Amino acid sequence: GEALSEMTEERLRSYGIPGGPAIKLMKKIEGLGGGSGSSSVAAEPEHSSKRARLDAITLQEGDGAELECVLWSAEDPYVKTQQLALSGLGKEDRLLYLREEAQDLWGFMDGVVSGEQQTTGGETACMGLIIGPPGTGKSTLAWTWACAKAAASARRVFWLHFRGGQCAVQLAHAKAAGCVFGSAAELRTDVLDGGVVDDADTVIIDGITTANYDAWSQALCVWRSHDNTNARRAFLVTSAQLV
């Protein structure tokens, strides 16, 4: 990882989170493959009321689409995406080839979640920034990682996507459930600011832009500040040159 610019760190410090900025890592990836190059609105129907939308992403026992534990190795580096239609990234699942850059990205995300990934200042990294050109597979790889974590561990992951459409998906207990929102602001107000993600261990936000970076990163800092166990982790996925 690389330290973010001083200007970005100063903005994060102004949010008043103890211990300095919450986002201090940047992971640049290029040429990963597997990206669709375009985005489509999630397949879930848009719900007519706030309560119905929030109910749709609240997983109960037995609800949601099935997720499988993803295993890969150097001998078999191919992994199929799961429930991609829910993510806003495409309508059909695809096969990913986890070449070195892709494995490096997953290792980076694992390191942030486990607490092993440190900032340049030696602090435990709690948020990661994934940057790369459009169509390089950043989002698809992050989604596949989230599905694998929800299927193989007790982690509860929230996926928020707003590039070509706004959707929220909860991934937990080897299940996935999601719905479409009318705007990114509505998604942030109802899901992140509204406390729906308070039970989540990990939040991944896909589609960050220079225009909304400050608002979303500040909201994530507030979400993390409510965690007494220091177990919450977050990732921002973007094609924008934020730093």
Backbone as CSV, one residue per row, in Angstrom:
resi,resn,N_x,N_y,N_z,CA_x,CA_y,CA_z,C_x,C_y,C_z
1,GLY,0.827,-1.194,0.000,0.000,0.000,0.000,0.860,1.241,0.000
2,GLU,0.268,2.334,-0.415,0.956,3.604,-0.431,0.151,4.602,0.380
3,ALA,0.831,5.524,1.018,0.132,6.553,1.786,-0.647,7.455,0.850
4,LEU,-1.830,7.871,1.273,-2.592,8.823,0.483,-1.928,10.187,0.591
5,SER,-2.342,11.107,-0.257,-1.751,12.444,-0.261,-2.024,13.146,1.057
6,GLU,-1.167,14.119,1.391,-1.335,14.870,2.623,-2.672,15.587,2.649
7,MET,-3.129,16.082,1.489,-4.404,16.776,1.438,-5.535,15.837,1.823
8,THR,-5.516,14.596,1.302,-6.558,13.636,1.626,-6.506,13.279,3.108
9,GLU,-5.319,13.042,3.653,-5.199,12.702,5.062,-5.693,13.842,5.934
10,GLU,-5.416,15.083,5.547,-5.862,16.230,6.324,-7.388,16.295,6.351
11,ARG,-8.029,16.001,5.209,-9.497,15.994,5.172,-10.037,14.938,6.126
12,LEU,-9.433,13.749,6.116,-9.903,12.671,6.984,-9.684,13.001,8.453
13,ARG,-8.581,13.659,8.767,-8.333,14.063,10.152,-9.403,15.034,10.626
14,SER,-9.912,15.841,9.710,-10.919,16.831,10.084,-12.245,16.195,10.478
15,TYR,-12.414,14.881,10.165,-13.647,14.212,10.536,-13.664,13.817,12.014
16,GLY,-12.542,14.002,12.710,-12.523,13.808,14.148,-12.453,12.373,14.617
17,ILE,-11.965,11.467,13.789,-11.840,10.082,14.209,-10.539,9.923,15.002
18,PRO,-10.600,9.411,16.253,-9.382,9.271,17.061,-8.334,8.403,16.365
19,GLY,-7.086,8.753,16.568,-5.997,7.939,16.050,-5.589,8.288,14.638
20,GLY,-6.068,9.412,14.118,-5.656,9.819,12.784,-6.606,9.343,11.713
21,PRO,-6.205,9.481,10.443,-7.109,9.158,9.332,-7.450,7.684,9.284
22,ALA,-8.665,7.396,8.888,-9.120,6.006,8.811,-8.692,5.361,7.502
23,ILE,-8.526,6.158,6.454,-8.110,5.612,5.167,-6.659,6.004,4.922
24,LYS,-5.767,5.030,4.871,-4.367,5.362,4.635,-3.709,4.414,3.643
25,LEU,-4.508,3.565,3.020,-3.920,2.631,2.068,-4.516,2.816,0.692
26,MET,-3.687,2.657,-0.314,-4.169,2.713,-1.685,-3.629,1.488,-2.414
27,LYS,-4.493,0.783,-3.100,-4.076,-0.369,-3.883,-4.388,-0.068,-5.339
28,LYS,-3.376,0.154,-6.137,-3.583,0.400,-7.562,-3.450,-0.914,-8.317
29,ILE,-4.432,-1.224,-9.143,-4.363,-2.442,-9.943,-4.653,-2.104,-11.393
30,GLU,-3.977,-2.765,-12.279,-4.169,-2.549,-13.710,-4.114,-3.875,-14.447
31,GLY,-4.934,-3.988,-15.488,-4.877,-5.133,-16.373,-5.213,-6.462,-15.734
32,LEU,-6.202,-6.469,-14.821,-6.541,-7.714,-14.144,-7.352,-8.644,-15.023
33,GLY,-8.104,-8.090,-15.948,-9.003,-8.918,-16.760,-10.240,-9.274,-15.970
34,GLY,-11.261,-9.784,-16.666,-12.474,-10.211,-15.982,-13.491,-9.110,-15.810
35,GLY,-13.144,-7.856,-16.095,-14.092,-6.771,-15.972,-14.982,-6.700,-17.196
36,SER,-16.224,-6.267,-16.997,-17.163,-6.219,-18.110,-16.983,-4.957,-18.942
37,GLY,-16.357,-3.931,-18.344,-16.180,-2.673,-19.061,-17.425,-1.813,-19.041
38,SER,-18.524,-2.331,-18.516,-19.753,-1.568,-18.413,-20.503,-2.055,-17.190
39,SER,-21.525,-1.309,-16.820,-22.266,-1.665,-15.620,-23.751,-1.685,-15.932
40,SER,-24.467,-2.547,-15.260,-25.915,-2.606,-15.434,-26.578,-2.572,-14.083
41,VAL,-27.813,-2.103,-14.049,-28.554,-2.030,-12.801,-28.816,-3.438,-12.277
42,ALA,-28.765,-3.593,-10.973,-28.990,-4.905,-10.377,-30.348,-5.464,-10.777
43,ALA,-30.449,-6.782,-10.796,-31.651,-7.432,-11.294,-32.830,-7.354,-10.336
44,GLU,-32.565,-7.064,-9.074,-33.657,-6.988,-8.120,-34.603,-5.849,-8.495
45,PRO,-35.923,-6.029,-8.360,-36.866,-4.962,-8.685,-36.780,-3.815,-7.688
46,GLU,-37.081,-2.616,-8.151,-37.073,-1.474,-7.261,-38.286,-1.550,-6.346
47,HIS,-38.081,-1.313,-5.053,-39.168,-1.430,-4.094,-39.841,-0.076,-3.904
48,SER,-41.116,-0.108,-3.597,-41.924,1.100,-3.616,-41.801,1.923,-2.343
49,SER,-41.276,1.377,-1.276,-41.174,2.128,-0.041,-39.852,1.857,0.646
50,LYS,-39.470,2.784,1.523,-38.221,2.623,2.256,-38.251,1.348,3.087
51,ARG,-39.347,1.083,3.774,-39.429,-0.100,4.621,-39.280,-1.379,3.807
52,ALA,-39.910,-1.408,2.632,-39.825,-2.598,1.779,-38.405,-2.801,1.278
53,ARG,-37.703,-1.707,0.945,-36.328,-1.817,0.488,-35.435,-2.354,1.587
54,LEU,-35.593,-1.833,2.785,-34.747,-2.262,3.889,-35.047,-3.698,4.286
55,ASP,-36.314,-4.096,4.220,-36.666,-5.480,4.500,-36.015,-6.420,3.490
56,ALA,-35.893,-5.943,2.247,-35.367,-6.792,1.172,-33.892,-7.122,1.358
57,ILE,-33.151,-6.292,2.086,-31.732,-6.560,2.289,-31.437,-7.018,3.713
58,THR,-32.481,-7.344,4.467,-32.305,-7.887,5.815,-32.449,-9.396,5.742
59,LEU,-31.325,-10.083,5.797,-31.335,-11.533,5.640,-31.873,-12.217,6.893
60,GLN,-32.862,-13.056,6.688,-33.369,-13.914,7.743,-32.939,-15.341,7.436
61,GLU,-33.023,-16.214,8.424,-32.613,-17.594,8.210,-33.431,-18.225,7.089
62,GLY,-32.746,-18.789,6.109,-33.416,-19.436,4.989,-33.674,-18.528,3.810
63,ASP,-33.512,-17.211,3.998,-33.749,-16.262,2.912,-32.493,-16.081,2.065
64,GLY,-32.682,-15.488,0.879,-31.554,-15.070,0.058,-31.088,-16.119,-0.928
65,ALA,-30.231,-15.656,-1.841,-29.661,-16.528,-2.869,-28.434,-17.242,-2.310
66,GLU,-28.234,-18.473,-2.738,-27.151,-19.304,-2.204,-25.772,-18.806,-2.655
67,LEU,-24.810,-18.878,-1.730,-23.408,-18.611,-2.034,-22.590,-19.849,-1.686
68,GLU,-21.545,-20.107,-2.467,-20.679,-21.250,-2.209,-19.290,-20.779,-1.802
69,CYS,-18.633,-21.601,-1.013,-17.260,-21.309,-0.624,-16.354,-21.430,-1.849
70,VAL,-15.605,-20.383,-2.146,-14.735,-20.364,-3.324,-13.328,-20.797,-2.937
71,LEU,-12.828,-21.812,-3.597,-11.475,-22.281,-3.369,-10.672,-22.130,-4.663
72,TRP,-9.430,-21.708,-4.557,-8.595,-21.612,-5.732,-7.155,-21.970,-5.332
73,SER,-6.387,-22.319,-6.299,-4.997,-22.691,-6.058,-4.189,-22.357,-7.293
74,ALA,-2.877,-22.482,-7.176,-2.003,-22.230,-8.326,-2.282,-23.230,-9.438
75,GLU,-2.711,-24.440,-9.054,-3.018,-25.477,-10.038,-4.369,-25.239,-10.715
76,ASP,-5.277,-24.586,-10.020,-6.610,-24.322,-10.576,-7.014,-22.886,-10.247
77,PRO,-6.483,-21.901,-10.989,-6.684,-20.497,-10.663,-7.963,-19.890,-11.241
78,TYR,-8.904,-20.713,-11.675,-10.152,-20.186,-12.232,-11.251,-20.200,-11.181
79,VAL,-11.975,-19.099,-11.080,-13.058,-18.969,-10.110,-14.277,-18.394,-10.810
80,LYS,-15.432,-18.976,-10.567,-16.672,-18.466,-11.140,-17.308,-17.465,-10.190
81,THR,-17.789,-16.349,-10.740,-18.493,-15.374,-9.919,-19.806,-15.974,-9.429
82,GLN,-20.378,-15.364,-8.389,-21.625,-15.858,-7.818,-22.640,-14.730,-7.695
83,GLN,-23.864,-15.004,-8.126,-24.984,-14.063,-7.968,-24.615,-12.661,-8.471
84,LEU,-23.921,-12.601,-9.604,-23.444,-11.314,-10.117,-24.589,-10.367,-10.464
85,ALA,-25.750,-10.918,-10.813,-26.896,-10.079,-11.168,-27.343,-9.200,-10.005
86,LEU,-27.070,-9.616,-8.778,-27.442,-8.805,-7.618,-26.515,-7.615,-7.421
87,SER,-25.299,-7.720,-7.953,-24.247,-6.757,-7.629,-24.317,-5.460,-8.416
88,GLY,-25.053,-5.457,-9.539,-25.052,-4.302,-10.426,-23.944,-4.339,-11.450
89,LEU,-23.184,-5.450,-11.516,-22.028,-5.544,-12.398,-22.301,-6.306,-13.685
90,GLY,-23.436,-6.947,-13.800,-23.742,-7.723,-14.990,-24.873,-8.689,-14.712
91,LYS,-25.438,-9.253,-15.762,-26.595,-10.129,-15.597,-26.213,-11.588,-15.461
92,GLU,-25.054,-11.976,-16.004,-24.677,-13.380,-15.991,-23.331,-13.564,-15.309
93,ASP,-23.190,-14.675,-14.570,-21.924,-14.998,-13.936,-20.874,-15.317,-14.993
94,ARG,-19.610,-15.105,-14.632,-18.519,-15.346,-15.559,-17.367,-16.039,-14.835
95,LEU,-16.463,-16.579,-15.594,-15.306,-17.266,-15.043,-14.133,-16.298,-14.983
96,LEU,-13.518,-16.191,-13.814,-12.382,-15.301,-13.637,-11.083,-16.100,-13.585
97,TYR,-10.048,-15.552,-14.213,-8.724,-16.143,-14.111,-7.937,-15.325,-13.098
98,LEU,-7.594,-15.953,-11.979,-6.918,-15.237,-10.904,-5.414,-15.222,-11.136
99,ARG,-4.986,-14.363,-12.067,-3.558,-14.259,-12.278,-2.934,-13.459,-11.139
100,GLU,-1.666,-13.213,-11.209,-0.924,-12.704,-10.060,-1.511,-11.420,-9.491
101,GLU,-1.909,-10.477,-10.372,-2.445,-9.209,-9.889,-3.750,-9.402,-9.122
102,ALA,-4.580,-10.343,-9.596,-5.840,-10.617,-8.920,-5.601,-11.246,-7.549
103,GLN,-4.664,-12.186,-7.478,-4.333,-12.811,-6.205,-3.759,-11.775,-5.238
104,ASP,-3.012,-10.827,-5.775,-2.442,-9.763,-4.958,-3.548,-8.895,-4.369
105,LEU,-4.580,-8.602,-5.177,-5.692,-7.798,-4.685,-6.429,-8.522,-3.569
106,TRP,-6.725,-9.806,-3.766,-7.398,-10.573,-2.721,-6.535,-10.645,-1.460
107,GLY,-5.224,-10.783,-1.630,-4.331,-10.798,-0.482,-4.361,-9.482,0.277
108,PHE,-4.433,-8.378,-0.475,-4.545,-7.053,0.127,-5.824,-6.943,0.950
109,MET,-6.953,-7.393,0.391,-8.224,-7.314,1.097,-8.226,-8.219,2.332
110,ASP,-7.658,-9.400,2.192,-7.541,-10.303,3.344,-6.706,-9.659,4.453
111,GLY,-5.632,-8.969,4.055,-4.764,-8.342,5.031,-5.437,-7.222,5.792
112,VAL,-6.270,-6.433,5.097,-7.012,-5.367,5.766,-8.009,-5.959,6.756
113,VAL,-8.726,-7.005,6.343,-9.746,-7.620,7.194,-9.109,-8.291,8.412
114,SER,-7.990,-8.970,8.220,-7.352,-9.701,9.315,-6.602,-8.790,10.275
115,GLY,-6.347,-7.551,9.852,-5.570,-6.636,10.676,-4.085,-6.738,10.453
116,GLU,-3.670,-7.602,9.521,-2.239,-7.770,9.247,-1.692,-6.668,8.342
117,GLN,-2.580,-6.054,7.536,-2.150,-4.982,6.641,-1.954,-3.706,7.456
118,GLN,-0.800,-3.101,7.351,-0.504,-1.896,8.102,-0.301,-0.706,7.172
119,THR,-0.496,0.462,7.732,-0.256,1.690,6.990,1.245,1.974,7.001
120,THR,1.661,2.969,6.245,3.072,3.334,6.219,3.534,3.848,7.577
121,GLY,2.578,4.271,8.414,2.912,4.739,9.753,2.933,3.632,10.784
122,GLY,2.686,2.389,10.342,2.721,1.264,11.264,1.417,0.989,11.978
123,GLU,0.343,1.693,11.615,-0.955,1.479,12.232,-1.697,0.359,11.499
124,THR,-2.642,-0.264,12.193,-3.477,-1.272,11.551,-4.412,-0.598,10.559
125,ALA,-4.414,-1.078,9.334,-5.280,-0.493,8.305,-6.710,-0.955,8.519
126,CYS,-7.639,-0.019,8.510,-9.046,-0.377,8.696,-9.877,-0.108,7.448
127,MET,-9.318,0.645,6.496,-10.019,0.915,5.254,-9.038,0.843,4.095
128,GLY,-9.487,0.298,2.974,-8.633,0.172,1.802,-9.251,0.843,0.595
129,LEU,-8.412,1.450,-0.240,-8.842,2.122,-1.460,-8.309,1.348,-2.654
130,ILE,-9.203,0.867,-3.504,-8.829,0.073,-4.674,-9.063,0.914,-5.924
131,ILE,-7.982,1.258,-6.618,-8.049,2.162,-7.768,-7.505,1.468,-9.004
132,GLY,-8.155,1.693,-10.142,-7.660,1.163,-11.404,-8.538,1.619,-12.546
133,PRO,-8.063,1.522,-13.777,-8.844,1.952,-14.943,-10.141,1.159,-15.075
134,PRO,-11.138,1.705,-15.755,-12.394,0.976,-15.974,-12.167,-0.318,-16.734
135,GLY,-12.921,-1.349,-16.387,-12.878,-2.600,-17.125,-11.731,-3.521,-16.770
136,THR,-10.976,-3.208,-15.712,-9.829,-4.049,-15.354,-10.181,-5.144,-14.353
137,GLY,-11.434,-5.186,-13.888,-11.854,-6.272,-13.011,-11.868,-5.950,-11.536
138,LYS,-11.638,-4.696,-11.160,-11.611,-4.311,-9.747,-12.899,-4.713,-9.033
139,SER,-14.022,-4.278,-9.591,-15.317,-4.492,-8.941,-15.692,-5.966,-8.907
140,THR,-15.493,-6.664,-10.024,-15.851,-8.076,-10.093,-15.031,-8.890,-9.106
141,LEU,-13.753,-8.577,-8.985,-12.901,-9.290,-8.039,-13.293,-8.975,-6.597
142,ALA,-13.620,-7.707,-6.318,-14.033,-7.339,-4.964,-15.347,-8.027,-4.597
143,TRP,-16.299,-8.094,-5.546,-17.564,-8.776,-5.316,-17.345,-10.268,-5.063
144,THR,-16.505,-10.900,-5.869,-16.245,-12.331,-5.713,-15.570,-12.616,-4.374
145,TRP,-14.668,-11.741,-3.961,-14.035,-11.859,-2.644,-15.087,-11.773,-1.541
146,ALA,-16.021,-10.815,-1.668,-17.072,-10.638,-0.655,-17.948,-11.884,-0.553
147,CYS,-18.323,-12.449,-1.704,-19.143,-13.665,-1.710,-18.408,-14.814,-1.022
148,ALA,-17.111,-14.945,-1.316,-16.325,-16.022,-0.721,-16.228,-15.865,0.791
149,LYS,-16.050,-14.629,1.260,-15.937,-14.390,2.700,-17.255,-14.700,3.407
150,ALA,-18.364,-14.314,2.794,-19.671,-14.564,3.404,-19.993,-16.051,3.450
151,ALA,-19.459,-16.803,2.483,-19.740,-18.238,2.424,-18.812,-19.051,3.319
152,ALA,-17.579,-18.574,3.484,-16.574,-19.384,4.186,-16.353,-18.979,5.634
153,SER,-16.901,-17.847,6.046,-16.659,-17.372,7.403,-17.919,-16.736,7.962
154,ALA,-17.789,-16.241,9.174,-18.942,-15.617,9.831,-19.057,-14.141,9.498
155,ARG,-18.227,-13.645,8.585,-18.267,-12.217,8.278,-19.562,-11.848,7.564
156,ARG,-20.085,-10.697,7.926,-21.289,-10.145,7.309,-20.854,-8.943,6.474
157,VAL,-21.028,-9.034,5.159,-20.532,-8.017,4.238,-21.693,-7.274,3.605
158,PHE,-21.571,-5.952,3.513,-22.528,-5.146,2.756,-21.832,-4.596,1.524
159,TRP,-22.462,-4.791,0.380,-21.963,-4.298,-0.910,-22.874,-3.161,-1.351
160,LEU,-22.308,-1.978,-1.560,-23.067,-0.821,-2.032,-22.495,-0.400,-3.378
161,HIS,-23.352,-0.342,-4.377,-22.899,-0.076,-5.748,-23.727,1.051,-6.344
162,PHE,-23.065,2.015,-6.966,-23.807,3.075,-7.649,-23.062,3.601,-8.857
163,ARG,-22.840,2.699,-9.799,-22.251,3.092,-11.084,-23.130,2.507,-12.179
164,GLY,-24.020,3.330,-12.724,-24.995,2.844,-13.694,-26.277,2.370,-13.034
165,GLY,-26.393,2.563,-11.727,-27.552,2.131,-10.952,-27.132,1.974,-9.510
166,GLN,-28.079,2.120,-8.583,-27.757,2.054,-7.169,-28.371,0.811,-6.543
167,CYS,-27.555,0.008,-5.870,-28.108,-1.167,-5.197,-27.325,-1.446,-3.922
168,ALA,-27.971,-2.116,-3.000,-27.343,-2.562,-1.758,-27.573,-4.052,-1.624
169,VAL,-26.536,-4.796,-1.267,-26.630,-6.246,-1.129,-25.987,-6.650,0.188
170,GLN,-26.692,-7.475,0.956,-26.106,-8.038,2.158,-25.660,-9.467,1.865
171,LEU,-24.428,-9.789,2.267,-23.860,-11.113,2.056,-23.499,-11.681,3.435
172,ALA,-24.196,-12.739,3.831,-23.966,-13.320,5.148,-24.546,-14.721,5.194
173,HIS,-23.947,-15.580,6.036,-24.460,-16.936,6.243,-24.616,-17.688,4.919
174,ALA,-23.682,-17.476,3.992,-23.701,-18.127,2.679,-24.950,-17.776,1.877
175,LYS,-25.476,-16.578,2.101,-26.643,-16.089,1.379,-26.398,-14.670,0.898
176,ALA,-27.179,-14.236,-0.097,-27.093,-12.868,-0.595,-28.496,-12.349,-0.860
177,ALA,-28.756,-11.110,-0.458,-30.050,-10.479,-0.717,-29.824,-9.002,-0.967
178,GLY,-30.544,-8.429,-1.939,-30.317,-7.032,-2.270,-31.514,-6.369,-2.909
179,CYS,-31.406,-5.071,-3.113,-32.473,-4.329,-3.786,-31.892,-3.073,-4.432
180,VAL,-32.677,-2.452,-5.283,-32.271,-1.267,-6.039,-32.800,-0.010,-5.354
181,PHE,-31.998,1.040,-5.373,-32.400,2.325,-4.811,-32.501,3.361,-5.922
182,GLY,-33.253,4.425,-5.667,-33.474,5.439,-6.681,-32.283,6.338,-6.911
183,SER,-31.457,6.556,-5.870,-30.298,7.428,-5.999,-29.236,7.006,-5.003
184,ALA,-28.005,7.447,-5.263,-26.911,7.140,-4.350,-27.121,7.820,-3.001
185,ALA,-27.690,9.031,-3.021,-27.951,9.745,-1.770,-28.977,8.992,-0.928
186,GLU,-29.994,8.456,-1.573,-31.020,7.673,-0.876,-30.409,6.414,-0.280
187,LEU,-29.528,5.775,-1.029,-28.861,4.570,-0.548,-28.028,4.893,0.691
188,ARG,-27.275,5.978,0.645,-26.437,6.330,1.791,-27.280,6.676,3.010
189,THR,-28.353,7.449,2.815,-29.200,7.857,3.929,-29.899,6.672,4.583
190,ASP,-30.457,5.782,3.760,-31.240,4.663,4.284,-30.371,3.534,4.822
191,VAL,-29.278,3.233,4.133,-28.500,2.038,4.477,-27.320,2.354,5.393
192,LEU,-26.456,3.283,4.983,-25.251,3.557,5.767,-25.550,4.481,6.943
193,ASP,-26.093,5.656,6.671,-26.410,6.590,7.753,-27.554,6.071,8.621
194,GLY,-28.456,5.289,8.023,-29.623,4.796,8.753,-29.354,3.631,9.676
195,GLY,-28.126,3.138,9.706,-27.767,2.093,10.648,-28.053,0.681,10.204
196,VAL,-28.488,0.487,8.952,-28.764,-0.866,8.467,-27.493,-1.715,8.469
197,VAL,-26.341,-1.093,8.275,-25.083,-1.841,8.214,-24.420,-1.994,9.582
198,ASP,-25.124,-1.647,10.655,-24.504,-1.712,11.976,-24.092,-3.125,12.373
199,ASP,-24.727,-4.139,11.796,-24.352,-5.519,12.093,-23.270,-6.040,11.153
200,ALA,-22.854,-5.220,10.192,-21.882,-5.669,9.201,-20.460,-5.572,9.744
201,ASP,-19.621,-6.515,9.324,-18.195,-6.461,9.640,-17.430,-5.693,8.575
202,THR,-17.936,-5.780,7.325,-17.227,-5.208,6.186,-18.216,-4.493,5.265
203,VAL,-17.837,-3.320,4.791,-18.625,-2.585,3.799,-17.733,-2.319,2.595
204,ILE,-18.242,-2.656,1.410,-17.525,-2.383,0.161,-18.386,-1.428,-0.661
205,ILE,-17.824,-0.284,-1.024,-18.558,0.699,-1.819,-17.918,0.780,-3.196
206,ASP,-18.685,0.448,-4.206,-18.197,0.382,-5.578,-18.766,1.535,-6.389
207,GLY,-17.885,2.290,-7.045,-18.335,3.381,-7.893,-18.056,4.756,-7.313
208,ILE,-17.119,4.852,-6.377,-16.758,6.144,-5.788,-16.220,7.078,-6.869
209,THR,-16.601,8.346,-6.801,-16.125,9.367,-7.739,-15.491,10.511,-6.947
210,THR,-14.834,11.422,-7.678,-14.256,12.581,-7.008,-15.339,13.440,-6.356
211,ALA,-16.551,13.422,-6.917,-17.637,14.254,-6.393,-18.194,13.726,-5.074
212,ASN,-18.205,12.392,-4.896,-18.823,11.856,-3.679,-17.834,11.203,-2.713
213,TYR,-16.554,11.268,-3.037,-15.543,10.615,-2.213,-15.571,11.108,-0.769
214,ASP,-15.581,12.424,-0.565,-15.560,12.976,0.786,-16.776,12.532,1.600
215,ALA,-17.960,12.608,0.978,-19.192,12.280,1.707,-19.219,10.823,2.148
216,TRP,-18.830,9.923,1.229,-18.876,8.502,1.558,-17.772,8.097,2.516
217,SER,-16.572,8.628,2.347,-15.487,8.270,3.254,-15.758,8.802,4.657
218,GLN,-16.373,9.977,4.755,-16.726,10.508,6.070,-17.790,9.631,6.724
219,ALA,-18.790,9.210,5.945,-19.840,8.345,6.488,-19.262,7.022,6.985
220,LEU,-18.279,6.486,6.265,-17.639,5.244,6.697,-16.815,5.453,7.967
221,CYS,-16.179,6.609,8.096,-15.431,6.906,9.310,-16.361,6.937,10.521
222,VAL,-17.526,7.528,10.355,-18.508,7.560,11.438,-18.976,6.150,11.770
223,TRP,-19.251,5.344,10.734,-19.663,3.946,10.952,-18.601,3.190,11.738
224,ARG,-17.330,3.368,11.378,-16.255,2.683,12.088,-16.100,3.178,13.518
225,SER,-16.355,4.448,13.764,-16.177,5.008,15.101,-17.172,4.424,16.105
226,HIS,-18.245,3.805,15.618,-19.248,3.196,16.501,-18.894,1.759,16.853
227,ASP,-17.742,1.308,16.440,-17.326,-0.080,16.654,-16.340,-0.148,17.815
228,ASN,-16.775,-0.738,18.924,-15.908,-0.837,20.096,-14.885,-1.957,19.988
229,THR,-15.085,-2.885,19.042,-14.191,-4.030,18.915,-13.091,-3.811,17.885
230,ASN,-13.151,-2.720,17.156,-12.185,-2.412,16.097,-12.126,-3.519,15.047
231,ALA,-13.278,-4.128,14.760,-13.331,-5.218,13.782,-13.895,-4.778,12.442
232,ARG,-14.482,-3.605,12.377,-15.101,-3.164,11.127,-14.052,-2.746,10.110
233,ARG,-14.280,-3.177,8.871,-13.378,-2.846,7.777,-14.193,-2.354,6.584
234,ALA,-13.583,-1.526,5.744,-14.291,-0.997,4.578,-13.341,-0.849,3.404
235,PHE,-13.922,-0.911,2.197,-13.157,-0.745,0.965,-13.906,0.209,0.039
236,LEU,-13.176,1.089,-0.616,-13.725,1.956,-1.657,-13.114,1.521,-2.973
237,VAL,-13.976,1.252,-3.974,-13.523,0.794,-5.282,-13.837,1.892,-6.297
238,THR,-12.840,2.305,-7.057,-13.052,3.447,-7.949,-12.137,3.420,-9.163
239,SER,-12.592,4.080,-10.217,-11.757,4.318,-11.395,-11.269,5.755,-11.420
240,ALA,-11.721,6.574,-10.459,-11.367,7.990,-10.427,-9.981,8.190,-9.846
241,GLN,-9.298,9.208,-10.303,-7.997,9.573,-9.756,-8.230,10.467,-8.538
242,LEU,-8.398,9.813,-7.393,-8.763,10.549,-6.176,-7.556,11.194,-5.504
243,VAL,-6.379,10.618,-5.741,-5.192,11.114,-5.039,-4.087,11.413,-6.030
